[in-house]
Amino acid sequence: MRFARNAPPPLEALETPYRLRRFREGDEIGWAALLNGRGELGSWTHERLGAEISSFLVADTQHFALCDLEIVAGAGVYERSSVCWEIGWVATSPDHRGRGLARHVCIATVAAALELRSRPIVLFTDDFRTQAIKLYLRLGFLPDCHHHSHPGRWRILFEQLGPEYAHYVGSNI
């Protein structure tokens, strides 16, 4: 998906007890625990996370939602090529889903990407992550079809999402 706006939606205040902040040294253990959540994002060790941070994470762009001191949601800007910025590793702890935390970390992260050198902003996800896809569409991301299978997959997905998403089919894929 690609970000198709000039600015992210406004960022409202988080409800108590949540707060938003950027990555700090020492967050690695909590961050790895978040990414390991339900096992949907693979297996994260301190070493794997360290390699991701040192190789691809753009400095000062990783945002977390915290509940007290626990990292419960996160997203960051990654540079995997010189062509675009990638919003990556969006995750919310299963115990804290449904509270708008992914929305907050995504908005903060897109805002950070927009402060960087001008490049397209992309986000990769899986077809079965329908709740996440709904969020990304509301934030201003649109389908970005790079493979011959993508238009058909997006049509099926929009049919599954319901009639309020039908307008995306004709104009964007």
C-alpha positions as CSV (number, residue, x, y, z in Angstrom):
1,M,0.0,0.0,0.0
2,R,1.2,3.5,-0.6
3,F,0.4,6.7,1.3
4,A,-1.6,9.0,-0.9
5,R,-1.9,12.2,1.1
6,N,0.3,15.1,1.9
7,A,-0.2,14.9,5.6
8,P,-1.4,12.3,8.1
9,P,-4.7,12.6,9.9
10,P,-4.6,14.7,13.1
11,L,-3.3,12.9,16.1
12,E,-5.6,13.1,19.1
13,A,-4.5,12.5,22.7
14,L,-4.4,8.9,23.9
15,E,-6.7,7.8,26.6
16,T,-5.3,7.2,30.1
17,P,-3.2,5.1,30.9
18,Y,-1.7,5.1,27.4
19,R,1.0,7.5,26.2
20,L,3.0,7.8,22.9
21,R,6.8,8.1,22.7
22,R,9.7,7.3,20.5
23,F,12.2,4.5,20.8
24,R,14.8,4.7,23.6
25,E,17.9,2.6,24.4
26,G,16.7,-0.3,26.5
27,D,13.3,-0.7,24.7
28,E,14.6,-3.8,22.8
29,I,13.2,-6.4,25.2
30,G,9.7,-4.9,25.3
31,W,9.8,-4.3,21.6
32,A,10.8,-7.9,20.9
33,A,8.0,-9.1,23.2
34,L,5.5,-7.0,21.3
35,L,6.6,-8.3,17.9
36,N,6.4,-11.9,19.2
37,G,2.8,-11.2,20.4
38,R,0.8,-13.9,18.7
39,G,3.6,-15.2,16.6
40,E,2.1,-13.5,13.4
41,L,5.3,-11.5,12.7
42,G,7.8,-14.3,13.1
43,S,10.2,-15.0,15.9
44,W,12.0,-12.0,17.3
45,T,15.2,-12.3,19.4
46,H,17.4,-9.5,20.7
47,E,19.8,-10.3,17.9
48,R,17.2,-10.1,15.1
49,L,15.8,-6.9,16.5
50,G,19.3,-5.4,16.8
51,A,20.0,-6.3,13.1
52,E,16.8,-4.7,12.0
53,I,17.5,-1.5,14.0
54,S,21.1,-1.1,12.8
55,S,20.4,-2.1,9.2
56,F,17.0,-0.6,8.3
57,L,15.3,1.5,11.0
58,V,15.5,5.3,10.3
59,A,16.8,6.9,13.5
60,D,14.2,8.6,15.7
61,T,11.2,7.3,13.7
62,Q,10.1,4.3,15.9
63,H,7.0,5.1,17.9
64,F,5.5,3.2,20.7
65,A,2.3,3.3,22.7
66,L,2.9,2.5,26.3
67,C,0.6,1.3,29.1
68,D,2.4,2.4,32.2
69,L,5.9,1.1,31.3
70,E,4.9,-1.7,29.0
71,I,5.3,-1.3,25.2
72,V,1.9,-2.3,23.8
73,A,2.0,-0.9,20.2
74,G,4.6,0.2,17.8
75,A,5.5,1.2,14.2
76,G,8.6,2.7,12.6
77,V,10.0,4.0,9.3
78,Y,12.4,1.7,7.6
79,E,14.8,2.3,4.7
80,R,15.1,-0.9,2.8
81,S,15.8,0.8,-0.5
82,S,16.6,4.4,-1.7
83,V,13.3,4.6,-3.5
84,C,10.8,4.8,-0.7
85,W,10.2,4.9,3.0
86,E,8.5,1.8,4.5
87,I,6.2,2.0,7.5
88,G,7.0,-1.3,9.1
89,W,6.4,-3.8,11.9
90,V,3.1,-2.3,13.0
91,A,2.0,-4.3,16.0
92,T,-0.4,-4.1,18.9
93,S,-0.4,-6.4,22.0
94,P,-3.4,-8.7,21.9
95,D,-4.5,-7.5,25.3
96,H,-4.6,-3.8,24.1
97,R,-6.3,-4.1,20.7
98,G,-9.4,-2.1,19.8
99,R,-8.2,1.0,21.6
100,G,-6.8,2.9,18.6
101,L,-3.2,2.4,19.5
102,A,-2.1,1.2,16.0
103,R,-3.8,4.3,14.6
104,H,-1.7,6.5,16.9
105,V,1.6,4.9,16.2
106,C,0.9,4.8,12.5
107,I,0.0,8.5,12.4
108,A,3.1,9.4,14.4
109,T,5.3,7.3,12.1
110,V,3.8,8.6,8.9
111,A,4.4,12.1,10.2
112,A,8.0,11.2,10.9
113,A,8.4,9.8,7.4
114,L,7.0,13.0,5.9
115,E,9.7,15.0,7.7
116,L,12.4,13.0,5.9
117,R,13.6,13.5,2.4
118,S,10.7,13.4,0.0
119,R,10.0,9.8,-1.2
120,P,6.9,7.7,-1.5
121,I,5.7,6.1,1.7
122,V,4.7,2.4,1.5
123,L,3.4,-0.2,3.9
124,F,3.2,-4.0,3.3
125,T,0.6,-6.2,4.8
126,D,-1.2,-9.5,4.3
127,D,-4.6,-10.1,2.7
128,F,-6.0,-11.7,5.9
129,R,-5.2,-8.6,8.1
130,T,-8.6,-7.0,7.3
131,Q,-8.8,-4.9,10.4
132,A,-5.3,-3.5,9.7
133,I,-6.2,-2.9,6.1
134,K,-9.3,-0.9,7.1
135,L,-7.1,1.2,9.3
136,Y,-4.5,1.8,6.6
137,L,-7.2,2.9,4.2
138,R,-8.7,5.3,6.7
139,L,-5.2,6.8,7.3
140,G,-4.7,7.5,3.6
141,F,-2.9,4.4,2.2
142,L,-4.2,3.0,-1.1
143,P,-3.5,-0.3,-2.9
144,D,-0.3,-0.3,-4.8
145,C,-0.4,-3.0,-7.4
146,H,3.0,-4.2,-8.5
147,H,2.2,-7.8,-9.3
148,H,-0.3,-9.1,-11.8
149,S,-2.2,-10.9,-9.0
150,H,-2.7,-7.7,-7.0
151,P,-5.8,-6.2,-8.7
152,G,-7.8,-9.4,-8.4
153,R,-6.7,-9.9,-4.8
154,W,-7.7,-6.3,-3.9
155,R,-11.1,-6.7,-5.6
156,I,-11.8,-9.9,-3.5
157,L,-10.7,-8.1,-0.4
158,F,-12.9,-5.1,-1.0
159,E,-15.8,-7.3,-1.5
160,Q,-15.1,-9.0,1.8
161,L,-14.7,-5.6,3.5
162,G,-18.2,-4.5,2.4
163,P,-20.0,-1.9,0.4
164,E,-18.4,1.1,2.2
165,Y,-15.1,0.1,0.5
166,A,-16.5,-0.5,-3.0
167,H,-15.4,3.0,-4.2
168,Y,-11.8,1.9,-4.0
169,V,-12.2,-0.8,-6.7
170,G,-12.9,1.4,-9.7
171,S,-10.5,4.3,-9.0
172,N,-7.4,2.7,-7.4
173,I,-6.8,-0.8,-8.7
